Amino acid sequence: MPIQFDEYTGSDEFGNWLRPDSNSYVILSFLAEHPEQGFTPTEIHENVDIPMGSIGPTLQRLEDRGLVRHKGSYWAIARDGRLAGLASTLSTLRSMDDLDDWDGVDWEAEAADRDEMEAWRDDRRE
């Protein structure tokens, strides 16, 4: 992805390098789905679509940023407040996917208009 060279700051903040299509994002997402478990690089490779040769270097970069931790050959997501939102969002999305009745819902037809919302609020107040 091209950048505006003169405007590039080289910032290492979350949004600048953690894109949904990156190996870092894929590994963090997997580990966030299992926050209390540790996985070997081979186990991570078997659960994500990333070449085995990229797993180790990506884990090392994530560790350098404090986003993963390891004991021996096992890796887990770091206990970091920045990652709590990611784990929570992934859990919510999994729960939504598990609901069978979401398919085929016409959300525009189901959405309440302003008058319906006001009537509902009035009923709740009484």
C-alpha positions in Angstrom: 0.0 0.0 0.0 1.6 3.3 -1.1 1.9 6.1 1.5 2.5 9.8 1.4 6.2 9.7 2.1 6.5 13.2 3.5 3.6 12.7 5.9 4.7 9.2 7.1 5.7 9.3 10.8 6.7 5.7 11.2 4.4 5.5 14.2 4.1 2.1 15.8 0.6 2.8 17.1 -2.1 0.0 16.9 -3.9 1.2 13.7 -0.9 1.7 11.5 0.4 -1.8 11.3 -2.4 -4.0 12.6 -4.6 -4.3 9.5 -7.2 -7.1 9.2 -5.2 -8.7 6.3 -1.9 -8.8 8.3 -0.4 -11.9 9.9 -0.3 -10.0 13.2 -4.0 -9.4 13.1 -4.8 -13.0 12.2 -2.6 -14.4 15.0 -3.8 -11.9 17.6 -7.4 -12.7 16.6 -6.8 -16.4 17.0 -5.1 -16.0 20.4 -7.8 -13.6 21.6 -10.4 -16.3 20.9 -8.5 -18.5 23.5 -7.2 -16.0 26.0 -6.5 -18.6 28.7 -4.7 -21.0 26.5 -1.2 -21.2 25.1 -0.3 -22.7 21.7 2.9 -23.8 20.0 3.8 -22.1 16.7 2.8 -25.4 15.0 -0.6 -25.3 16.6 -1.1 -21.7 15.7 -0.1 -22.5 12.1 -2.7 -25.4 12.0 -5.4 -23.0 13.1 -4.7 -20.0 10.9 -4.0 -19.5 7.2 -0.4 -18.3 7.6 2.8 -20.0 6.3 4.7 -21.8 9.0 7.8 -19.7 8.3 6.0 -16.5 9.1 4.5 -17.6 12.5 7.8 -17.3 14.5 8.8 -13.9 13.2 5.3 -12.5 13.6 5.1 -13.8 17.2 8.4 -12.2 17.9 7.3 -8.8 16.6 4.1 -9.1 18.6 6.1 -10.0 21.7 8.3 -7.0 21.1 5.2 -4.8 21.2 3.9 -6.5 24.3 0.9 -8.0 22.7 1.7 -11.7 23.2 3.6 -13.6 25.9 5.2 -17.0 26.0 6.4 -19.7 28.3 8.7 -22.2 26.7 7.3 -23.0 23.3 3.8 -21.9 24.2 2.4 -18.5 23.1 -0.7 -16.7 24.4 -2.3 -13.3 24.0 -0.8 -10.7 26.5 -2.8 -9.6 29.5 -3.1 -6.1 28.1 -6.1 -3.7 28.3 -5.6 -2.7 24.7 -6.5 -6.3 23.7 -9.5 -6.7 25.9 -11.7 -4.9 23.3 -10.4 -7.2 20.6 -11.3 -10.4 22.6 -14.7 -9.0 23.5 -15.5 -8.0 19.9 -14.5 -11.4 18.6 -16.6 -13.2 21.3 -19.6 -11.0 20.3 -19.2 -11.7 16.6 -18.9 -15.5 17.3 -22.1 -15.3 19.4 -23.9 -13.5 16.6 -22.8 -16.1 14.0 -24.2 -18.8 16.3 -27.7 -17.4 16.1 -29.6 -19.3 13.4 -32.4 -16.8 13.0 -30.1 -14.0 11.7 -30.2 -15.2 8.1 -32.8 -13.6 6.0 -33.7 -10.8 8.4 -34.8 -7.6 6.7 -33.3 -5.2 9.1 -34.8 -2.2 7.5 -38.3 -3.7 7.9 -37.5 -4.7 11.5 -36.1 -1.3 12.5 -38.4 0.9 14.6 -39.1 4.4 13.3 -38.8 7.4 15.6 -42.6 7.4 16.4 -42.5 3.8 17.4 -39.4 4.4 19.7 -41.1 7.4 21.3 -44.3 5.4 21.9 -42.2 2.6 23.4 -40.4 5.0 25.7 -43.7 6.6 26.8 -45.1 3.1 27.6 -42.0 2.3 29.7 -42.3 5.6 31.6 -45.9 4.9 32.7 
